[in-house]
Amino acid sequence: MAPAAADEPQQLLAPPAVALLAVARARDGVVLARLEGKTTSTEELQAYEAALDGLLTRAVVASAMPGWRAEQGLGDEGCVYVQTDTQALIVVAAAVHRRYPERLVQAMLEELAEEVRATQSEVRISGAQAGTLTGSLKGPLRALMRKYNEPAKKDKVSEVREKADRLKSLMQNPKKYSELAKMDQAAEVHEKVDVVKGLMPDNVKRILETHVTIETLENSSTSLTSSANEFLKQSSDLRRQVEARNFRVKLMTVVVASALAVYVSLPFLGA
């Protein structure tokens, strides 16, 4: 039991998750209201303020549009998040310790922006001096910091609520479940179609390569056939030429032999 008793004071002395909340004017970056966590040290606060000043300068220089968001990490100390409201009139900021869920930070900032716009007029925000809205916003800032100082508990509550809302929606509209099942089947079919689409280019490429190879073979075969025909034609012409030459040689031989025979027989004919 002693270790449990020792752990309890450590949990009570653990620093809160939210270290700083602030509201600034988007036009010039002037901080109109702020609230620091009671256990935030001076060194931590200085680091958070320096990061906040840099982010506000970015917002002013960039003339941040509605819904603009930015963040700056501080290593193991945590992170500073800022975002503008729906009209880009104010910039709400939150400095949180490390490992704080980002979606809870965004929910906290949106809730803070709604609270400021609901309680402060545009004229007052536009004409307020630095820190003059801290008094009127101290209560909402403290309540918001207290609400989001336990991120694990807040995260579990949000998760349970989301599941309950989902089940409630399905119970109220049973057709929606069947539609979701159909959507899953359709998604599966689309995935298979995408796979087939991915394979088709390769198959088409192979078919084209095969077609090119066949055409090349056909062209080579045609060329060989033409060469063979040309060779046969040249062989026939050469054979005819040889036969004609042999005939001429034979004819000349007969003529010469006949002439010699006549020449030899002339004396005998004269006697």
C-alpha positions in Angstrom: 0.0 0.0 0.0 2.9 2.3 0.6 3.8 2.7 -3.2 0.2 3.7 -4.0 0.3 6.3 -1.3 3.5 7.6 -2.7 2.2 7.7 -6.3 -0.9 9.8 -5.3 1.0 12.9 -4.3 3.1 12.7 -7.5 -0.1 12.7 -9.6 -1.5 15.6 -7.7 1.7 17.6 -8.2 1.9 16.7 -11.9 1.7 19.9 -14.1 -1.5 20.6 -15.9 -1.6 19.8 -19.6 -2.6 23.3 -20.7 0.1 25.8 -19.8 -1.1 29.0 -21.5 -4.2 30.3 -23.2 -4.3 33.6 -25.1 -6.4 35.8 -27.4 -4.8 38.2 -29.8 -6.1 40.6 -32.5 -5.4 39.2 -36.0 -4.7 42.6 -37.5 -1.7 43.6 -35.5 -1.0 40.6 -33.2 -1.7 42.5 -29.9 -2.5 40.0 -27.1 -5.8 41.1 -25.6 -6.2 38.4 -23.0 -4.2 35.6 -21.5 -4.1 33.1 -18.7 -1.1 31.0 -17.5 -1.3 27.7 -15.7 -0.6 28.0 -12.0 2.2 25.5 -12.1 3.9 26.8 -15.3 7.4 27.8 -14.5 9.0 31.1 -15.5 11.4 29.4 -18.0 8.5 27.5 -19.6 6.4 30.6 -19.8 9.2 32.6 -21.5 9.6 29.8 -24.1 5.9 29.7 -24.7 5.7 33.5 -25.1 8.6 33.6 -27.5 7.0 30.9 -29.7 3.6 32.7 -29.5 5.2 36.1 -30.5 6.7 34.3 -33.6 3.4 32.7 -34.6 1.5 36.0 -34.2 4.1 37.8 -36.3 3.6 35.1 -39.0 -0.2 35.7 -38.9 0.2 39.4 -39.2 2.7 39.3 -42.1 0.7 36.7 -43.9 -2.6 38.5 -43.4 -4.1 35.2 -42.1 -7.3 34.2 -43.6 -10.3 32.7 -41.6 -9.4 29.2 -40.3 -5.6 29.8 -40.6 -3.6 27.5 -38.3 0.0 27.2 -37.3 2.1 25.5 -34.6 5.6 25.6 -33.2 7.1 22.7 -31.2 9.4 23.3 -28.3 11.0 20.0 -28.0 10.3 18.2 -24.7 8.6 21.2 -23.2 5.5 21.0 -25.5 4.0 22.9 -28.4 2.2 26.2 -29.1 -0.9 26.2 -31.4 -2.7 29.2 -33.0 -5.6 29.6 -35.3 -7.9 32.4 -36.5 -11.6 32.5 -36.0 -14.2 32.3 -38.9 -13.9 36.0 -39.6 -10.1 36.3 -39.1 -10.7 39.0 -36.4 -8.9 37.2 -33.6 -6.2 34.7 -33.1 -6.6 32.2 -30.3 -3.6 30.4 -28.9 -2.9 27.5 -26.6 0.4 26.2 -25.2 0.3 22.6 -24.1 2.8 20.1 -22.7 4.2 17.3 -24.9 2.1 14.4 -26.1 -1.1 16.4 -25.8 -3.6 15.2 -28.5 -3.7 17.7 -31.4 -7.4 17.2 -32.1 -8.2 18.2 -28.5 -6.1 21.3 -29.0 -8.1 22.2 -32.1 -11.4 21.6 -30.3 -10.2 23.8 -27.4 -9.2 26.6 -29.7 -12.5 26.5 -31.6 -14.4 26.6 -28.4 -12.3 29.5 -27.2 -12.9 31.4 -30.4 -16.6 30.9 -30.1 -16.6 32.0 -26.5 -14.7 35.2 -27.4 -16.9 36.1 -30.3 -20.1 35.4 -28.3 -19.0 37.7 -25.4 -17.0 40.4 -27.1 -18.2 42.7 -29.8 -16.2 43.4 -33.0 -15.9 47.1 -32.0 -14.5 46.2 -28.6 -12.0 43.7 -30.1 -10.9 46.2 -32.7 -10.3 49.0 -30.3 -9.0 47.1 -27.2 -5.5 47.7 -25.8 -3.1 45.0 -24.9 -4.4 42.9 -21.9 -7.6 44.9 -21.5 -9.9 41.8 -22.2 -8.2 39.6 -19.6 -10.7 40.6 -16.9 -13.8 39.9 -18.9 -12.4 36.7 -20.3 -10.6 35.4 -17.2 -13.6 33.2 -16.2 -14.1 31.5 -19.6 -10.3 31.0 -20.0 -10.0 29.4 -16.5 -13.1 27.2 -17.2 -11.7 26.1 -20.5 -8.2 25.4 -19.1 -9.8 23.3 -16.3 -11.9 21.4 -18.8 -9.0 20.5 -21.0 -6.3 19.9 -18.4 -6.9 16.1 -18.4 -6.4 15.1 -22.0 -6.6 11.3 -21.4 -9.9 11.6 -19.6 -11.2 14.1 -22.2 -10.0 11.9 -25.0 -11.8 8.8 -23.6 -15.0 10.8 -23.1 -14.9 12.0 -26.6 -14.3 8.6 -27.9 -17.2 7.1 -25.9 -19.5 9.9 -27.1 -18.5 9.4 -30.8 -19.3 5.7 -30.5 -22.6 6.4 -28.8 -23.6 8.8 -31.5 -22.6 6.3 -34.2 -24.7 3.6 -32.6 -27.6 5.9 -32.1 -27.4 7.0 -35.7 -27.4 3.3 -36.9 -30.3 2.5 -34.6 -32.4 5.4 -35.9 -31.6 4.6 -39.5 -31.0 0.8 -40.0 -30.9 1.3 -43.8 -27.7 3.3 -43.3 -25.9 0.1 -42.1 -26.9 -1.8 -45.2 -25.8 1.2 -47.3 -22.4 1.2 -45.5 -22.1 -2.5 -46.3 -22.9 -1.8 -49.9 -20.3 1.0 -49.9 -17.7 -1.5 -48.5 -18.6 -3.9 -51.3 -18.4 -1.2 -53.9 -15.0 -0.1 -52.4 -13.8 -3.7 -52.7 -14.9 -3.9 -56.3 -13.3 -0.6 -57.1 -10.1 -1.9 -55.5 -10.1 -5.0 -57.7 -10.8 -2.8 -60.7 -7.8 -0.7 -59.8 -5.7 -3.8 -59.6 -6.8 -4.9 -63.0 -6.1 -1.4 -64.4 -2.6 -1.7 -63.0 -2.1 -5.0 -64.8 -3.6 -4.0 -68.1 -0.8 -1.6 -69.2 1.8 -4.4 -68.7 -0.3 -6.9 -70.6 -0.9 -4.4 -73.4 2.8 -3.7 -73.5 3.7 -7.3 -73.8 1.1 -7.8 -76.6 2.6 -4.9 -78.5 6.1 -6.2 -78.1 5.0 -9.6 -79.3 3.2 -8.0 -82.3 6.4 -6.0 -83.1 8.4 -9.2 -82.9 6.0 -11.0 -85.3 6.1 -8.1 -87.7 9.9 -8.2 -87.6 9.9 -11.9 -88.4 7.4 -11.5 -91.2 9.6 -8.7 -92.7 12.7 -10.9 -92.4 10.8 -13.8 -94.1 9.6 -11.6 -96.9 13.2 -10.3 -97.4 14.6 -13.9 -97.5 11.9 -15.0 -100.0 12.7 -12.0 -102.3 16.4 -12.8 -102.1 15.8 -16.4 -103.0 13.6 -15.5 -106.0 16.2 -13.1 -107.2 18.9 -15.8 -106.9 16.8 -18.3 -108.8 16.2 -15.7 -111.6 19.9 -14.9 -111.8 20.7 -18.6 -111.9 18.3 -19.2 -114.8 19.7 -16.2 -116.8 23.2 -17.5 -116.2 22.3 -21.0 -117.4 20.7 -19.6 -120.5 23.8 -17.5 -121.2 26.1 -20.6 -120.8 23.9 -22.7 -123.1 23.9 -20.0 -125.8 27.7 -19.7 -125.6 28.1 -23.4 -125.9 25.9 -23.4 -128.9 27.9 -20.7 -130.6 31.1 -22.6 -129.9 29.7 -25.8 -131.4 28.4 -23.9 -134.4 31.8 -22.3 -135.0 33.5 -25.7 -134.6 31.2 -27.2 -137.2 31.7 -24.3 -139.7 35.5 -24.5 -139.3 35.5 -28.3 -139.7 33.4 -28.0 -142.8 35.6 -25.3 -144.3 38.7 -27.4 -143.7 37.1 -30.4 -145.3 36.1 -28.4 -148.4 39.6 -27.0 -148.6 41.3 -30.4 -148.4 39.0 -31.9 -151.0 39.5 -29.2 -153.6 42.7 -30.7 -155.2 41.0 -34.0 -155.6 37.9 -32.4 -157.1 40.1 -30.5 -159.7 42.0 -33.7 -160.8 
